[in-house]
């Protein structure tokens, strides 16, 4: 049986169970651009940890899931 036939049968079974296929696009973590951006964002987070009370503010205004 060809791969395309097996895939088709699998998709048919999944649809019969009430599922539908969804295609998503995600960043390619193997690229240099991704590595640069990840490093940049990590530096911003590290800098933020040293700079202020942002997290304290967020925690003060956040309602827990079980408190609503």
HELIX and SHEET records of a PDB file:
HELIX    1   1 UNK A    3  UNK A   16  1                                  14    
HELIX    2   2 UNK A   32  UNK A   51  1                                  20    
HELIX    3   3 UNK A   54  UNK A   61  1                                   8    
HELIX    4   4 UNK A   65  UNK A   67  5                                   3    
END                                                                             
